[in-house]
């Protein structure tokens, strides 16, 4: 099984990327990895490890967040990302691409080089978020890539994220909720009202409208949102969690008794931090709606994220994510 | 100075309403209050206190959340809310109405009985939210009442909430931010792009687009949002804060050391709770864009909220909130 990894995507590349690959190779005995990027630098870092299971493909250039995605993908053929896309595209036995590079460039690459699944107009990311229940996460789709959606796009987000969730958590029929400003069927705007009807008549396990307040309750598995609202949901939660932790920290500092208390509460703070950082556990997110697996990692991710992302790619490949999305779509597309 | 109070609005009426009025009368020596509702019940609760400064106006019926707002306002003339609106409308010396009743009914009442300020098509609420800085709050306008807004509506939200903020916090030129999914001028959807241009060319202290993550940073005073996104922002923050506190609580329970730590940290937990409940400090919110002051209190509010709301109404009256909004609008309306 072969996976191609963009060796120079992300803030901590190439060191952390290479080490993440090594961890994955330790774990998956059948795995082979192709790393793209500056050959000398990569070989130095690899330093002879897994000589027979790592292949370095030279690509001297790096696409950054400042490059315009369409131009970069079209013209920077000798960049680590474009090289990785070409390898994914031209080799059937390469099952996935992993990159922590520019989201815009990766999205553009997936569409231009790999292509959308038939019937999908808007590929999407579905980041994994924590809930207040220890054993439950929630997927948010879309979280900001797709603005001004049509009702059918929202339905596709639900369908794709549902297939993704079912593999990730081994859950046959994930609960799909529609982000809205009230739970009643008629609530919201034209977009949510029309999408509601499509979901209601679909075979997804649609639980109806879900308010932003409830999405971390653990009662919904897949939260569907138009990209603007989804982005607000994601970032408002991050901001609020950050604000609470910052107020907590400030208050602890200003009271001696709290300082003492905090020492006793170390376990709890560690647990809280671990729960909030749920993304680190899973590595990246796949672009949903694309013909092959492309995993996007956070720009600041480290080795453990990269290896988790490889774990996830293998899991999604073995459980046929793309096939499952195609199958679920057939009914709708044929209409 | 006279204020009319809906004696039977809210879950804890009439007891908490009456006690809130008493607290306000203790504090403001020039204040007179008219309370609407069942005369016998109210007089029993008042029990002879402030005989010369409280007037009870009999209104046997109560509008609930189950009543259809427009019908209720039109037909339930002998309800405590409609009676209060009629008193506010017909008496120039009554400066404000306070109610903790159905938001829909109050909004409908403000429009049908009192009327909008010339030039405003969408009245709005601007709830006060905490930030991570101890000494700063932020206003969110709109927070869910106004869906499918036009760019000019967003501008009016900024203008009205800015006038409100400047009085509440004695700040001449509050920083107004536009909720968006990126900070650059071209980011977002057509609505935010067009609204951005209006703000940019206005005399408000417009600081540009603000992401949901940043709205609790304390760097923005007035956060402007279309109602759907604003509602998601508000409820996502509430949900996330609730989730963190619930995870914290759960973790403390499961470790003996944390239980001990928590005892030492009481002061901090109390501070945190106080900061999160910032709304309680200020009582209710005024409906912005209405010709007279109408304060909406939360349905579950108690006596302190009611008295804070009266404090706020007096402050807003003395500082001429409505006049300030009218003045700020003139320029735009005349164009």
Interface residues (C-beta under 8 A of the other chain):
Chain A: X130 X131 X132 X134 X144 X147 X148 X179 X181 X188 X189 X190 X211 X212 X213 X214 X215 X216 X217 X227 X228 X229 X231 X232 X233 X234 X235 X236 X237 X238 X239 X240 X241 X242 X243 X244 X245 X246 X247 X248 X250 X251 X252 X255 X257 X258 X260 X261 X262 X263 X264 X265 X266 X267 X268 X271 X272 X275 X276
Chain B: X130 X131 X132 X134 X144 X147 X148 X179 X181 X188 X189 X190 X211 X212 X213 X214 X215 X216 X217 X227 X228 X229 X231 X232 X233 X234 X235 X236 X237 X238 X239 X240 X241 X242 X243 X244 X245 X246 X247 X248 X250 X251 X252 X255 X257 X258 X260 X261 X262 X263 X264 X265 X266 X267 X268 X271 X272 X275 X276
